[in-house]
Amino acid sequence: MAAANTAAAGAATATPAPAAPAAPVQVPRGQVDLVDFIDWTGVECLNQDSSHSIVNALKQTFRDDEGLHLASDSDEQLLIYIPFMQVVKLHSALFKGPEEDGPKTVKLFSNKEHMGFSNVNDYPPSDTLDLSTDHLVENKPATLKYVKFQNVRSLTIFIEDNQSGSDVTKIHKIALYGTTVDTTNMKDLKKIEEH
């Protein structure tokens, strides 16, 4: 009997096996992660839970931490505005999230500023992604209609719904892949003062 209790106690204190590491992101050939070209001063996210903000899913070090995520607040929809410091060509986008609460219908708008929930359906999206649960866990970017994203100064992402239809959408990671267009970074220019 004592041996059985010792075995049961040992089983109760055994630590579970660590979760398998996430598969590395399959960055499309010839494309780069555009995170370094985001103008962070202009990034906005409407309907985000203040304790689970866009920074958790978009910023380099935060988006790789499985404990952090972006979450919607009053319903499942999110409207994310991402300006770039220079013009980019957008090739693909990666959305990682939980199988039940991860995004499902994602509409992307190139160079559409000042969009809100009241007018997001007034404009045709540049592309629409219908994400499956496989998309959310595989770490594989979804290829976009490349011709529609050639001279992108800003990207608006409308998360219309999630996989289960629940009231909260969660996103662990958003990564955008593409290339820069050789232009002048306007933030690098300094005003010349006359003497």
C-alpha positions as CSV (number, residue, x, y, z in Angstrom):
1,M,0.0,0.0,0.0
2,A,2.8,2.4,0.9
3,A,4.5,1.6,-2.5
4,A,1.2,2.5,-4.3
5,N,0.9,5.8,-2.4
6,T,4.6,6.6,-3.3
7,A,4.0,5.9,-6.9
8,A,0.8,8.0,-7.0
9,A,2.6,10.9,-5.2
10,G,5.4,10.6,-7.8
11,A,2.9,10.7,-10.6
12,A,1.2,13.7,-9.1
13,T,4.4,15.7,-8.9
14,A,5.8,14.7,-12.3
15,T,6.1,17.7,-14.6
16,P,4.3,17.5,-17.9
17,A,6.4,17.3,-21.1
18,P,7.2,20.7,-22.5
19,A,5.2,21.7,-25.5
20,A,6.7,21.1,-28.9
21,P,8.5,24.3,-30.2
22,A,6.6,26.1,-32.9
23,A,7.6,25.4,-36.4
24,P,9.9,28.1,-37.8
25,V,8.2,30.6,-40.1
26,Q,8.5,29.8,-43.7
27,V,9.5,33.2,-45.0
28,P,8.7,33.4,-48.8
29,R,11.8,33.4,-51.0
30,G,13.1,36.9,-51.7
31,Q,10.8,38.5,-49.1
32,V,11.7,40.0,-45.7
33,D,9.8,40.6,-42.5
34,L,8.6,44.2,-42.8
35,V,8.5,44.8,-39.0
36,D,11.5,47.1,-39.2
37,F,9.7,49.4,-41.7
38,I,6.5,50.0,-39.6
39,D,5.9,53.5,-38.4
40,W,5.1,52.7,-34.8
41,T,3.9,56.2,-33.9
42,G,0.9,55.7,-36.3
43,V,-0.1,52.2,-35.5
44,E,-3.7,52.0,-34.3
45,C,-6.1,49.2,-33.3
46,L,-9.8,49.8,-32.8
47,N,-11.7,47.5,-30.4
48,Q,-8.6,46.1,-28.7
49,D,-8.6,45.0,-25.1
50,S,-6.3,47.5,-23.4
51,S,-4.5,44.7,-21.5
52,H,-4.0,42.7,-24.7
53,S,-3.0,45.4,-27.2
54,I,-1.7,45.3,-30.8
55,V,1.9,45.6,-29.7
56,N,1.7,42.0,-28.3
57,A,0.9,40.6,-31.8
58,L,2.9,42.9,-34.0
59,K,6.2,43.9,-32.3
60,Q,9.2,41.7,-32.9
61,T,10.0,40.4,-29.4
62,F,6.4,40.3,-28.1
63,R,4.8,38.5,-31.0
64,D,7.0,35.4,-30.4
65,D,6.0,35.1,-26.8
66,E,3.1,32.6,-26.6
67,G,1.9,34.1,-23.4
68,L,1.1,37.4,-25.1
69,H,-1.7,38.2,-27.6
70,L,-4.0,40.8,-29.1
71,A,-7.6,40.4,-28.0
72,S,-10.8,42.2,-29.1
73,D,-12.8,44.0,-26.5
74,S,-16.6,44.4,-27.0
75,D,-17.1,41.9,-29.9
76,E,-15.0,39.7,-32.2
77,Q,-14.0,42.5,-34.7
78,L,-10.7,44.3,-34.8
79,L,-9.6,47.1,-37.1
80,I,-5.8,47.6,-37.4
81,Y,-4.0,50.4,-39.1
82,I,-0.3,49.9,-39.9
83,P,1.6,52.8,-41.6
84,F,5.0,52.2,-43.1
85,M,8.1,54.5,-43.0
86,Q,8.6,53.9,-46.7
87,V,6.7,52.4,-49.5
88,V,6.6,48.6,-49.5
89,K,5.5,45.8,-51.8
90,L,3.4,43.4,-49.7
91,H,3.7,39.7,-50.7
92,S,2.1,37.7,-47.8
93,A,0.8,37.9,-44.3
94,L,1.0,35.5,-41.3
95,F,-1.7,35.4,-38.7
96,K,-1.1,33.1,-35.7
97,G,-3.7,32.4,-33.0
98,P,-5.7,29.9,-31.1
99,E,-7.7,27.4,-33.1
100,E,-11.1,28.5,-31.6
101,D,-10.6,32.2,-31.1
102,G,-8.2,33.0,-33.9
103,P,-9.2,35.2,-36.8
104,K,-11.2,33.7,-39.7
105,T,-12.2,36.4,-42.2
106,V,-9.5,39.0,-42.7
107,K,-9.9,41.9,-45.1
108,L,-6.8,43.9,-46.1
109,F,-6.9,47.4,-47.5
110,S,-3.9,49.1,-49.2
111,N,-3.5,52.8,-48.5
112,K,-6.9,53.4,-47.0
113,E,-6.6,55.8,-44.1
114,H,-9.1,56.9,-41.5
115,M,-11.3,53.8,-41.7
116,G,-13.7,53.0,-38.9
117,F,-16.2,50.2,-38.2
118,S,-18.9,52.5,-39.7
119,N,-17.3,52.7,-43.1
120,V,-15.1,49.6,-43.5
121,N,-17.7,47.9,-45.6
122,D,-18.0,51.0,-47.9
123,Y,-14.7,50.1,-49.7
124,P,-13.8,46.9,-51.5
125,P,-10.8,45.2,-49.9
126,S,-7.5,44.8,-51.8
127,D,-7.7,41.1,-50.7
128,T,-9.7,38.9,-48.4
129,L,-8.2,35.9,-46.5
130,D,-10.4,33.1,-45.3
131,L,-8.1,31.6,-42.7
132,S,-8.5,28.0,-41.6
133,T,-7.3,26.6,-38.2
134,D,-4.3,25.2,-40.1
135,H,-3.3,28.7,-41.1
136,L,-3.3,29.8,-37.5
137,V,-1.0,27.0,-36.2
138,E,1.3,26.2,-39.1
139,N,3.4,29.4,-39.1
140,K,2.9,29.6,-42.9
141,P,2.2,33.0,-44.4
142,A,-0.8,33.4,-46.7
143,T,0.1,34.8,-50.1
144,L,-1.7,38.0,-51.1
145,K,-2.8,39.3,-54.5
146,Y,0.6,40.8,-55.0
147,V,-0.5,43.1,-57.9
148,K,-2.8,44.8,-55.4
149,F,0.0,45.6,-52.9
150,Q,2.7,47.2,-55.1
151,N,3.0,50.7,-53.6
152,V,1.8,50.3,-50.0
153,R,2.2,53.3,-47.6
154,S,-0.2,51.9,-45.1
155,L,-2.2,48.7,-44.5
156,T,-5.6,48.4,-42.8
157,I,-6.5,45.0,-41.6
158,F,-10.2,44.3,-40.7
159,I,-10.7,41.1,-38.7
160,E,-14.4,40.4,-39.4
161,D,-14.9,37.3,-37.4
162,N,-13.1,34.4,-35.7
163,Q,-13.1,30.6,-36.0
164,S,-15.8,29.8,-33.4
165,G,-18.0,32.9,-33.6
166,S,-17.2,33.8,-30.0
167,D,-17.2,37.4,-28.7
168,V,-13.4,37.6,-28.4
169,T,-10.8,37.2,-31.1
170,K,-7.2,36.5,-30.1
171,I,-4.1,36.9,-32.3
172,H,-0.7,35.8,-31.1
173,K,1.2,37.0,-34.1
174,I,0.9,39.2,-37.2
175,A,3.8,39.3,-39.6
176,L,3.9,41.0,-42.9
177,Y,6.4,39.9,-45.7
178,G,7.4,41.8,-48.7
179,T,10.1,44.1,-50.0
180,T,10.8,47.8,-49.8
181,V,10.5,50.1,-52.7
182,D,13.5,52.4,-53.2
183,T,12.2,55.7,-52.1
184,T,13.2,58.5,-49.7
185,N,12.3,57.9,-46.0
186,M,10.6,61.2,-45.2
187,K,11.4,60.9,-41.5
188,D,15.2,60.9,-42.3
189,L,14.9,64.3,-43.9
190,K,16.0,67.3,-41.8
191,K,14.6,70.7,-42.2
192,I,17.2,73.2,-43.6
193,E,17.0,76.4,-41.7
194,E,17.8,79.6,-43.5
195,H,20.4,81.9,-41.9
